[in-house]
Amino acid sequence: MKCWINMKKTGLKTYMVLFALISLLVACQKEEADIFPNSPAERLNKAISDYHTLLTDAPNGWEMDYFANTVSPGYTLLVKFNKSGNALLASRSELTANKAYEKDSCLFDIIGDNGPVLTFNTFSKIMHVFSNPENPDGYGLEGDYEFVIVKASADTVWMKGKKYGAEVLLHKLPSNVQWKQFADNRYDFTSLLFSSKAPALTLKIDKTSYFFSAGYTRVFTVKRASANPNPFDVPFIVTQDGIRFYEEIEIDGIKLKTFRLNEAKNGLVSVESPAYTLSGVDDLATFFTGDATTVWNFIPSEFNSSLNQQYQNIIQSVKSLYAADDVALSLKFNAIRRIFVLSVVYTQGTNKTEGLLDLNINAVNKDLLTVSYKGTGDTKGLQFYNEVTDLDDFLSAVSSSFSLSTSAKINPEEIKFTKTTNQQVYFSIEPGS
């Protein structure tokens, strides 16, 4: 009998423990259910409404950092969302007509599709150029016009392309920003930083150099200075004061994503790792004298008046003497003569004739070099020297000491030579095609 009572007490205790556990589980389930008092559909509808309000409550619209896909260059678009469902868009890039500022409009909506999705649902030549499959080469730029909204703050919206998954950001524009001026400034700043003839930028980490080339495409080709460089691509977008990689990269343990142009305009300094810079040209004199491949054309409109007149006299004299159709003067290094030369070229139909006159060009200090005519040249060059009006005077004028300057050393697309003893004498050159 005692044994039965003990067993009975034990069973009662077990029952009470089980009852307590069940009660606790029920309570937990009830507590979890209270976290989301509304249904998923209600929550999605509220998110759509909140995002619609956020987008349309920006009086001057948004700056859009647009990447068509995860390996494409970045583009800057401007967009204003109106409560009526109309979106005004603007941009200026190589994709707009004549690379000029362009505006357009289309309809937009925020729909529910496994989350809130911003869609531009009627045609816009600015937005839909990225998804048009016809150009280029029948597959287009592989870009999106529908974007999953990931999250948002008061002045920034993070989105991802629905098809290709590229991150796209919206930044609220200040009310005083003029759209055309903003787009023109960004285009000009991009041109200041990059061109097809700009030298590669160099990143030095300890004793290793990495070269970032083809910046004009806004997709760097990165190579390590070694026998086996294994190049890789880094897409980026030009910002207000520098550039931002599509995503953070890590090289030799250094994390890099955002850069700002330095005061000297000869490099882009890392924001994340300020000790590291994508460096361009530091000394224009050594850059010029060390370049054995570029043909530098003269820019007559950037000459002082007397030098410009001499240049024009040379052009007219060559045309008159040799029945030339076109005439061009340039500076370049001649590998055969192993010296810098003044090249005078003229064409008659499809025939081209060139004469060379030898120059001593030496870097003597930072951004300072000397130019002098040696009195020698090839046969045709010496003929030009003796027969062409003002060619000797032009050579005398450019035989001097010059200080060199440019708009931005990171991209010395145009170099100005100013005579050190007389700043009223100057001329400019640019890389030829």
C-alpha positions as CSV (number, residue, x, y, z in Angstrom):
1,M,0.0,0.0,0.0
2,K,2.9,2.4,0.8
3,C,4.4,1.7,-2.5
4,W,1.2,2.5,-4.4
5,I,0.9,5.8,-2.5
6,N,4.4,6.8,-3.5
7,M,3.8,5.9,-7.1
8,K,0.6,7.9,-7.1
9,K,2.4,10.9,-5.7
10,T,5.2,10.5,-8.3
11,G,2.6,10.4,-11.1
12,L,0.9,13.5,-9.8
13,K,4.2,15.4,-9.7
14,T,4.9,14.4,-13.3
15,Y,1.5,15.5,-14.4
16,M,2.0,18.9,-12.7
17,V,5.4,19.4,-14.4
18,L,3.9,18.6,-17.8
19,F,1.0,21.0,-17.2
20,A,3.5,23.7,-16.3
21,L,5.5,23.1,-19.5
22,I,2.4,23.2,-21.7
23,S,1.2,26.4,-20.0
24,L,4.7,28.0,-20.6
25,L,4.7,27.0,-24.3
26,V,1.2,28.4,-24.8
27,A,2.3,31.6,-23.1
28,C,5.4,31.8,-25.3
29,Q,3.4,31.2,-28.5
30,K,1.0,33.9,-27.4
31,E,3.9,36.3,-26.7
32,E,5.4,35.7,-30.1
33,A,2.1,36.2,-31.9
34,D,1.9,39.7,-30.2
35,I,5.2,40.8,-31.9
36,F,3.3,41.3,-35.2
37,P,-0.3,42.3,-34.4
38,N,-1.0,42.9,-38.0
39,S,-1.0,40.4,-40.8
40,P,1.9,40.2,-43.4
41,A,-0.3,41.8,-46.0
42,E,-1.2,44.7,-43.7
43,R,2.5,45.1,-42.8
44,L,3.5,45.2,-46.5
45,N,0.8,47.7,-47.3
46,K,2.0,50.0,-44.5
47,A,5.6,49.7,-45.8
48,I,4.5,50.6,-49.3
49,S,2.5,53.6,-48.0
50,D,5.5,54.8,-45.8
51,Y,8.0,54.5,-48.6
52,H,5.6,56.3,-51.0
53,T,5.3,59.1,-48.5
54,L,9.1,59.3,-48.0
55,L,9.9,59.4,-51.7
56,T,7.3,62.0,-52.6
57,D,8.0,64.2,-49.6
58,A,11.4,65.3,-51.1
59,P,10.6,68.7,-52.6
60,N,13.7,68.8,-54.8
61,G,13.9,65.0,-55.5
62,W,16.8,62.6,-55.1
63,E,20.2,61.8,-56.4
64,M,20.3,58.2,-57.6
65,D,23.6,56.3,-57.6
66,Y,22.8,53.8,-60.3
67,F,24.7,50.6,-61.1
68,A,23.1,48.6,-63.9
69,N,24.5,45.4,-62.4
70,T,27.3,44.4,-60.1
71,V,30.0,44.6,-62.7
72,S,28.9,47.8,-64.5
73,P,30.1,51.4,-64.1
74,G,28.1,53.7,-61.9
75,Y,25.9,56.5,-63.2
76,T,24.3,59.6,-61.5
77,L,20.6,60.1,-62.2
78,L,18.3,62.7,-60.7
79,V,14.7,61.8,-59.9
80,K,11.7,63.5,-58.3
81,F,8.7,61.5,-57.3
82,N,5.3,63.3,-57.4
83,K,2.3,62.2,-55.5
84,S,0.4,61.9,-58.8
85,G,2.5,58.9,-59.7
86,N,4.7,60.8,-62.2
87,A,8.5,60.7,-61.9
88,L,10.7,63.4,-63.4
89,L,14.2,62.2,-64.3
90,A,17.4,63.9,-65.5
91,S,21.0,63.0,-66.2
92,R,24.1,63.9,-68.2
93,S,26.5,61.2,-69.3
94,E,27.8,59.4,-72.3
95,L,24.4,57.7,-72.6
96,T,22.4,61.0,-73.0
97,A,21.9,62.6,-76.3
98,N,25.2,64.3,-77.4
99,K,26.4,63.8,-73.8
100,A,24.3,66.8,-72.8
101,Y,21.9,67.4,-69.9
102,E,18.6,65.6,-70.6
103,K,15.2,65.4,-68.8
104,D,12.4,62.9,-69.1
105,S,9.4,61.6,-67.2
106,C,7.5,58.4,-66.7
107,L,5.1,56.8,-64.3
108,F,6.3,55.0,-61.1
109,D,4.7,52.9,-58.5
110,I,5.6,51.0,-55.3
111,I,4.2,47.5,-55.5
112,G,4.2,44.5,-53.3
113,D,6.3,41.6,-54.6
114,N,7.8,39.6,-51.7
115,G,8.5,43.1,-50.3
116,P,8.0,46.7,-51.4
117,V,9.3,47.2,-55.0
118,L,9.9,50.6,-56.7
119,T,9.0,50.3,-60.4
120,F,9.3,52.7,-63.3
121,N,6.4,51.3,-65.2
122,T,6.2,53.4,-68.3
123,F,9.1,54.2,-70.7
124,S,11.8,56.7,-69.8
125,K,14.7,57.2,-72.2
126,I,16.9,58.0,-69.1
127,M,15.9,55.0,-66.9
128,H,15.2,52.4,-69.5
129,V,18.3,52.9,-71.6
130,F,19.9,50.5,-69.1
131,S,17.4,47.7,-69.8
132,N,16.9,48.2,-73.5
133,P,18.2,44.9,-75.0
134,E,18.8,46.3,-78.5
135,N,21.9,48.4,-77.7
136,P,24.7,47.6,-77.5
137,D,25.3,44.3,-79.3
138,G,21.8,42.9,-78.8
139,Y,22.0,42.4,-75.1
140,G,21.9,46.0,-73.7
141,L,23.5,47.2,-70.5
142,E,21.7,44.5,-68.4
143,G,20.2,47.0,-66.0
144,D,17.1,47.2,-63.9
145,Y,14.1,49.5,-63.8
146,E,12.5,47.7,-60.8
147,F,14.1,47.9,-57.4
148,V,13.5,46.1,-54.1
149,I,13.5,48.6,-51.3
150,V,15.7,47.2,-48.6
151,K,15.7,50.0,-46.0
152,A,15.5,53.7,-45.7
153,S,16.3,56.7,-43.4
154,A,15.1,60.2,-43.7
155,D,17.6,61.1,-46.4
156,T,18.8,57.8,-47.9
157,V,17.1,54.8,-49.5
158,W,18.9,51.5,-50.1
159,M,17.6,49.4,-52.9
160,K,18.6,46.4,-55.0
161,G,17.9,45.8,-58.7
162,K,15.2,43.2,-58.8
163,K,16.7,41.2,-61.7
164,Y,20.5,41.8,-61.6
165,G,20.8,42.6,-57.8
166,A,23.0,45.7,-58.0
167,E,22.8,48.1,-55.0
168,V,21.2,51.4,-55.9
169,L,21.1,54.4,-53.5
170,L,18.9,57.4,-53.3
171,H,20.2,60.5,-51.5
172,K,17.8,63.4,-50.8
173,L,18.8,66.5,-52.6
174,P,19.0,69.8,-50.7
175,S,16.3,72.3,-51.7
176,N,18.8,74.8,-53.2
177,V,20.4,72.4,-55.7
178,Q,19.7,73.4,-59.4
179,W,19.4,70.1,-61.3
180,K,21.1,71.2,-64.5
181,Q,24.0,72.8,-62.7
182,F,24.3,69.7,-60.5
183,A,24.4,67.3,-63.5
184,D,26.8,69.6,-65.4
185,N,29.1,69.9,-62.4
186,R,29.2,66.1,-61.9
187,Y,29.9,65.6,-65.7
188,D,32.7,68.2,-65.6
189,F,34.2,66.7,-62.4
190,T,34.2,63.2,-64.0
191,S,36.0,64.7,-67.1
192,L,38.5,66.4,-64.7
193,L,39.4,63.1,-63.1
194,F,39.4,60.7,-66.0
195,S,40.0,60.6,-69.8
196,S,40.9,57.9,-72.2
197,K,44.5,59.1,-72.3
198,A,45.0,59.6,-68.6
199,P,47.9,57.7,-67.0
200,A,47.0,54.8,-64.7
201,L,46.7,55.6,-61.0
202,T,49.1,53.9,-58.6
203,L,48.3,52.5,-55.1
204,K,51.4,51.7,-53.0
205,I,51.0,49.2,-50.1
206,D,54.4,48.7,-48.4
207,K,56.7,48.0,-51.3
208,T,54.1,46.7,-53.7
209,S,52.5,48.9,-56.4
210,Y,49.0,48.3,-57.9
211,F,48.0,50.1,-61.1
212,F,44.4,51.3,-61.6
213,S,43.9,51.9,-65.3
214,A,40.9,52.7,-67.6
215,G,39.3,55.0,-65.1
216,Y,37.4,56.7,-67.9
217,T,35.2,53.6,-68.2
218,R,34.4,53.9,-64.4
219,V,35.5,50.3,-64.2
220,F,39.1,50.1,-63.1
221,T,41.4,47.4,-64.3
222,V,43.6,46.7,-61.4
223,K,47.0,45.0,-61.9
224,R,49.8,44.2,-59.4
225,A,53.3,45.2,-60.4
226,S,54.6,41.7,-60.8
227,A,55.3,39.1,-63.5
228,N,51.9,37.5,-62.9
229,P,49.6,40.5,-62.2
230,N,46.2,38.6,-62.3
231,P,44.2,41.7,-63.1
232,F,40.7,42.3,-61.7
233,D,37.9,44.8,-62.3
234,V,36.6,47.4,-59.8
235,P,33.4,49.3,-60.8
236,F,32.9,52.7,-59.3
237,I,30.8,55.8,-59.4
238,V,32.0,59.4,-59.4
239,T,30.7,61.3,-56.3
240,Q,30.6,65.0,-55.5
241,D,34.2,65.1,-54.3
242,G,35.8,61.8,-55.5
243,I,34.8,58.2,-56.2
244,R,33.1,55.3,-54.5
245,F,33.7,51.6,-55.4
246,Y,30.6,49.6,-56.0
247,E,31.6,47.5,-53.0
248,E,34.4,47.4,-50.6
249,I,37.6,45.7,-51.8
250,E,40.5,44.4,-49.7
251,I,44.1,44.5,-51.0
252,D,46.9,43.1,-48.9
253,G,44.7,43.6,-45.8
254,I,43.8,47.2,-46.6
255,K,40.0,47.8,-47.0
256,L,39.0,50.4,-49.6
257,K,35.8,51.8,-50.9
258,T,35.5,55.6,-50.8
259,F,38.0,58.2,-52.0
260,R,38.2,62.0,-52.1
261,L,40.3,64.1,-54.5
262,N,43.1,65.8,-52.5
263,E,43.9,69.5,-52.5
264,A,46.8,69.1,-55.0
265,K,44.4,67.3,-57.4
266,N,47.0,64.6,-58.0
267,G,45.4,61.8,-56.1
268,L,42.3,60.2,-54.6
269,V,42.7,59.6,-50.8
270,S,41.0,56.7,-49.2
271,V,38.4,57.6,-46.6
272,E,38.5,54.2,-44.9
273,S,42.3,54.1,-44.9
274,P,43.6,57.7,-45.2
275,A,47.3,56.5,-45.4
276,Y,46.6,55.2,-48.9
277,T,46.1,57.2,-52.1
278,L,45.4,56.4,-55.7
279,S,48.2,58.6,-57.0
280,G,48.4,60.3,-60.4
281,V,51.1,62.5,-61.7
282,D,53.1,64.4,-59.1
283,D,55.7,66.1,-61.3
284,L,54.6,67.2,-64.8
285,A,58.2,67.7,-66.0
286,T,59.3,64.1,-65.3
287,F,55.9,62.9,-66.5
288,F,56.4,64.6,-69.9
289,T,60.1,63.7,-70.4
290,G,59.4,60.1,-69.3
291,D,56.6,59.5,-71.8
292,A,58.0,58.0,-74.9
293,T,54.7,57.0,-76.5
294,T,52.4,60.1,-76.5
295,V,52.1,62.5,-79.4
296,W,51.3,65.9,-78.0
297,N,49.4,68.2,-80.3
298,F,49.5,72.0,-79.9
299,I,46.3,73.8,-79.0
300,P,46.6,77.2,-80.9
301,S,43.6,78.7,-79.1
302,E,45.6,78.3,-75.8
303,F,48.7,80.3,-77.1
304,N,49.6,83.9,-76.3
305,S,48.7,86.1,-79.3
306,S,52.1,86.5,-80.9
307,L,52.9,82.8,-80.7
308,N,49.4,82.0,-82.1
309,Q,50.1,84.3,-85.0
310,Q,53.4,82.6,-85.7
311,Y,51.7,79.2,-85.6
312,Q,49.0,80.3,-88.0
313,N,51.6,81.7,-90.4
314,I,53.4,78.3,-90.3
315,I,50.1,76.5,-91.2
316,Q,49.4,78.9,-94.1
317,S,52.9,78.8,-95.4
318,V,53.0,74.9,-95.5
319,K,49.7,74.9,-97.3
320,S,50.9,77.4,-99.8
321,L,54.3,76.0,-100.4
322,Y,53.4,72.3,-100.7
323,A,49.7,72.5,-101.8
324,A,48.8,70.8,-98.5
325,D,45.3,69.9,-97.5
326,D,45.9,69.7,-93.7
327,V,48.9,70.7,-91.5
328,A,49.6,69.7,-87.9
329,L,52.5,70.5,-85.5
330,S,53.2,68.3,-82.5
331,L,55.8,67.3,-79.9
332,K,56.8,63.7,-79.5
333,F,59.7,61.4,-78.6
334,N,61.2,59.8,-81.7
335,A,62.5,56.3,-80.9
336,I,64.7,56.2,-84.0
337,R,66.4,59.5,-83.4
338,R,66.3,58.9,-79.7
339,I,65.3,62.5,-79.0
340,F,62.2,64.7,-78.6
341,V,61.2,66.4,-81.9
342,L,59.0,69.0,-83.3
343,S,57.0,67.2,-86.0
344,V,55.5,69.1,-88.9
345,V,53.1,67.0,-90.9
346,Y,51.0,67.8,-93.9
347,T,48.7,65.7,-96.1
348,Q,47.8,65.8,-99.8
349,G,44.8,63.6,-100.3
350,T,45.9,60.3,-98.8
351,N,49.6,61.0,-98.8
352,K,51.3,62.2,-95.7
353,T,54.7,64.0,-95.4
354,E,56.5,64.6,-92.1
355,G,59.5,66.6,-91.2
356,L,61.4,66.3,-87.8
357,L,63.4,69.0,-86.0
358,D,65.4,67.9,-82.9
359,L,64.8,69.3,-79.5
360,N,66.6,69.0,-76.2
361,I,63.8,68.8,-73.5
362,N,65.0,68.2,-70.0
363,A,63.3,68.1,-66.6
364,V,65.2,70.4,-64.3
365,N,62.9,70.7,-61.3
366,K,59.4,69.8,-60.2
367,D,57.0,71.1,-62.9
368,L,59.9,72.8,-64.6
369,L,61.7,71.9,-67.8
370,T,63.9,73.5,-70.5
371,V,63.3,73.3,-74.3
372,S,65.9,74.1,-76.9
373,Y,66.2,73.6,-80.7
374,K,69.4,71.7,-81.5
375,G,69.8,73.0,-85.0
376,T,69.4,69.5,-86.4
377,G,66.7,67.4,-87.9
378,D,65.9,65.0,-90.7
379,T,66.1,66.1,-94.3
380,K,62.5,67.1,-94.7
381,G,62.5,68.9,-91.3
382,L,65.5,71.0,-92.3
383,Q,63.8,71.8,-95.6
384,F,60.8,73.0,-93.6
385,Y,63.0,75.1,-91.3
386,N,64.6,76.9,-94.3
387,E,61.4,77.3,-96.4
388,V,58.4,77.7,-94.0
389,T,57.6,81.2,-92.8
390,D,58.0,81.8,-89.1
391,L,59.1,78.2,-88.3
392,D,62.5,79.5,-87.1
393,D,60.9,82.2,-85.0
394,F,58.5,79.7,-83.5
395,L,61.3,77.4,-82.5
396,S,63.2,80.4,-81.0
397,A,60.1,81.3,-79.0
398,V,59.6,77.8,-77.5
399,S,63.3,77.4,-76.8
400,S,63.4,78.5,-73.1
401,S,62.7,77.4,-69.6
402,F,59.0,76.7,-68.8
403,S,56.9,76.0,-65.8
404,L,54.2,73.4,-66.4
405,S,50.6,73.4,-65.1
406,T,47.4,71.6,-65.7
407,S,43.8,71.5,-64.4
408,A,44.4,68.3,-62.4
409,K,47.6,66.3,-62.2
410,I,45.5,63.2,-61.7
411,N,44.5,63.6,-65.4
412,P,47.0,65.9,-67.2
413,E,44.8,66.0,-70.4
414,E,46.2,69.5,-71.2
415,I,49.5,70.9,-70.1
416,K,50.3,74.6,-70.2
417,F,53.9,75.8,-70.8
418,T,54.6,79.2,-69.3
419,K,57.9,80.9,-69.9
420,T,59.6,81.4,-66.6
421,T,61.2,84.7,-67.6
422,N,58.0,86.1,-69.2
423,Q,54.6,84.8,-68.2
424,Q,53.1,86.5,-71.2
425,V,54.6,83.8,-73.4
426,Y,52.8,80.5,-73.1
427,F,51.4,77.6,-75.1
428,S,49.4,74.4,-74.4
429,I,49.5,70.8,-75.7
430,E,47.2,67.8,-75.4
431,P,47.6,64.1,-76.1
432,G,46.8,63.3,-79.8
433,S,44.7,60.5,-81.1
